Amino acid sequence: MDTIVVGAGVAGLTAARLLHAAGQRVLVLEARDRVGGRMWTDRTAGFSVDRGASWIHGLTGNPLTDLVPAFGMETHEFTVGSFQAGGRPIADHDESGRLLDADATRRWTDDVDTADALFQRTIADSGHDESYATAAERTLAATGLTTERADRVRAFYRHRTEEQCGAEAEQVAAHALDEDAIEGDEVIFPGGFDVLPRKLAEGLDVRLGTTVTAITRSSSDGVRVDTRTESFEAAQVIVTVPLGVLKAGTIEFTPALPDTVAGPIDRLGMGVFNKVFLQFPQRFWQDDVYAIRRHGKPGFPWHSWYDVSAVSGEPMLLTFAGGAWGREIERKTDEEIVASVLDALRALYGASVPDPVAHWITRWGSDPLARGSYSYVAVGSSHDDHDALAGPVDGVLHFAGEATYAHEPATVHGALLSGHRAAERILGAPIPLGELTRDVRQE
Ligand SMILES: Cc1cc2nc3c(=O)[nH]c(=O)nc-3n(C[C@H](O)[C@H](O)[C@H](O)COP(=O)(O)OP(=O)(O)OC[C@H]3O[C@@H](n4cnc5c(N)ncnc54)[C@H](O)[C@@H]3O)c2cc1C
């Protein structure tokens, strides 16, 4: 075997597909009974519910923009996937639950724009040990906003790290979201985003239900990869398991990983970000909004609901629980979670908000093959830690996955580009990304 790839998420499948297209013998070992990892579309209800990734975060300069149509995937414009304050119609509700009028909405988005401009300057002056929370406080003090308006922006900043990092503002480094600017529109997938990994997997040797337990390397003899039942040998290995799995130490590396890789595993954070989809018997919210938002302190814990009815054709709202709240809901029953979301919606739309007819709730933190949703730059770490995590170690052990890609961590396209980088390193030559669509069937 030339290369073994551990993990059949988008990073592993990208690397495997490119190496296979270049003529290598490649084996992909995946612990789950499906490919896709954190891309996972639930179709049990007859429509798509993306329990993992659902958005392309910015079409401009994104490798997915060309790939997705080449795979025959239909998209739907939905440019609020990165916790924007405005840009698209949002039903903003104030602290008492009242809908903001057009002037108040404009003032709110202006406040965020003003604070963000100051925030950029504060962050530029921050070191690795400053948190997003303290940088936000320094910024808010400089805005001169009234207490109520500053409280709103503060709540928004806190929700931003909960959603974009899956962590609290105190845990996240001030610089964590430096790469986070969205270029171009965002889109979601009526047919489900996991068509992408399923297409990437076509024609590859992927062994499902195969859990890797140990990896032994030597610079002269390559690698041995042990699973629960078998061992495999290859010249090189690419490990794409999530950062949470690396942190848990469930794969034993011999010799132990050097500090250049073990350090980043330790320092970077693994956040939790969960989704709650509610399908209602009928709409009770406005027709013309992308999202509903509750401002200020009453927006904790539930603050934003996204109208994803266009995907299912049913009245559906999607809300998120990130950071500490994301971890906390994993200890609650579905009924408790749904009741809690409904309380928050009824505070905005009244007691006539109906009970949902169905719900979908994720628990990525308790998933032993993810142990979280995505990585983030924790206080004391830097974006360089992401790239350092990629290795290679002794020229034979490579890492890929969203956590290894400093330019775009925590995204599908970052994971894809990390797989591309690992394949190019193994081949020692550039590979055009267009090779990914070679021999793929159109739907
Ligand atoms: C709720 C949620 C929402 C998200 N939303 C978006 C979004 O809208 N847009 C976006 O761009 N990104 C989003 N992301 C992030 C995106 O899903 C990930 O960055 C990306 O899918 C990660 O791909 P990966 O290949 O690095 O890892 P994974 O997809 O996690 O693949 C790693 C694979 O390794 C396997 N594995 C683990 N341990 C072992 C083992 N011991 N042996 C063998 N196999 C093992 C796992 O089962 C998994 O299949 C979201 C993530 C979550 C959780």
The ligand as a Gaussian input file, in Angstrom:
#p B3LYP/6-31G(d) Opt

LIG

0 1
 C      -22.790000      21.079000      13.787000
 C      -21.729000      21.486000      12.809000
 C      -21.990000      22.463000      11.881000
 C      -21.034000      22.845000      10.970000
 N      -21.349000      23.769000      10.026000
 C      -20.484000      24.037000       9.044000
 C      -20.890000      24.803000       7.932000
 O      -22.064000      25.193000       7.832000
 N      -19.966000      25.079000       6.978000
 C      -18.686000      24.625000       7.054000
 O      -17.880000      24.925000       6.152000
 N      -18.276000      23.845000       8.091000
 C      -19.158000      23.530000       9.065000
 N      -18.800000      22.685000      10.073000
 C      -17.411000      22.194000      10.116000
 C      -17.180000      21.050000       9.096000
 O      -18.218000      20.114000       9.204000
 C      -15.857000      20.390000       9.392000
 O      -14.826000      21.383000       9.427000
 C      -15.443000      19.343000       8.354000
 O      -16.530000      18.550000       7.947000
 C      -14.348000      18.509000       8.976000
 O      -13.900000      17.536000       8.056000
 P      -12.659000      16.630000       8.477000
 O      -12.410000      15.695000       7.347000
 O      -11.557000      17.474000       8.975000
 O      -13.151000      15.806000       9.765000
 P      -14.345000      14.748000       9.927000
 O      -15.442000      15.053000       8.977000
 O      -14.693000      14.708000      11.365000
 O      -13.676000      13.376000       9.471000
 C      -12.857000      12.632000      10.338000
 C      -13.267000      11.170000      10.266000
 O      -12.417000      10.406000      11.131000
 C      -13.205000       9.336000      11.659000
 N      -12.530000       8.766000      12.809000
 C      -12.424000       9.292000      14.058000
 N      -11.685000       8.482000      14.843000
 C      -11.327000       7.412000      14.059000
 C      -10.547000       6.238000      14.290000
 N       -9.979000       5.986000      15.481000
 N      -10.386000       5.345000      13.272000
 C      -10.939000       5.595000      12.039000
 N      -11.688000       6.689000      11.792000
 C      -11.857000       7.590000      12.784000
 C      -14.522000      10.015000      11.973000
 O      -15.569000       9.075000      12.107000
 C      -14.696000      10.934000      10.764000
 O      -15.462000      10.316000       9.745000
 C      -19.743000      22.252000      10.992000
 C      -19.466000      21.254000      11.933000
 C      -20.448000      20.866000      12.827000
 C      -20.152000      19.756000      13.792000

